[in-house]
């Protein structure tokens, strides 16, 4: 009997849905991307239909990565902060019934971590932690070559008792002090207080539109507030890295996401802080490196997790 050959990997983000068709050997044959739109399920089914049209009888399984808290056993998206339309939706049931194919769901950062393990920066490490650095902060953990099936919400480690308010409702979370949102909030707060900065001249003086990318570009031009914003967030990230190092003693920490573009200021400050805060022996054995796969990590990882679960031996 001929075994089916492919798995589909899906990464549902706040802006786009990405999708891959991947072989048993982890070769990506197709990649698709489309804006999520007002109805995520409609967009999801549209993209899945197009891949099933390519090989209608040869799909082993579908892996779906979603940002937020998921229930792996039931297949329900418990809470997705940026994709509220999926809250409470049983994605496994919804997709498997329509496409008559086994489906699993996974947290997006966990899937990305497994993608890096399969064909990215984690290939040479048995144990590592991947941290996503963008508007928010997420994480995924691989121990002894296996994805750890936990929430890994590293962005919600508390690093400052009574600190900034976080979107999760808590205060003092790593995400509230080290994410792109935190960098922007730091800059805007200081502009309001009268800081002298070129940032306040952007967008015809509407500095509320300033982005983390604007802040990094201004930092490269020597703007002191922009550099302070990145360094402050970097020091806070360093606290989170130190906690991760001291708890998991990983061989590597892989950093992914838009903020890694400011590596020479933000990440380097984080590494300096982590070196001061971590146990020396553990810090020295941990490599802190950038992601290799970038945006493709989630679609590769979700397909690989599906293959691992459902592919015949």
Order of alpha helices (4+ residues) and beta strands (2+ residues): beta-beta-beta-alpha-beta-beta-beta-alpha-beta-alpha-beta-beta-beta-alpha-alpha-alpha-alpha-beta-alpha-alpha-beta-alpha
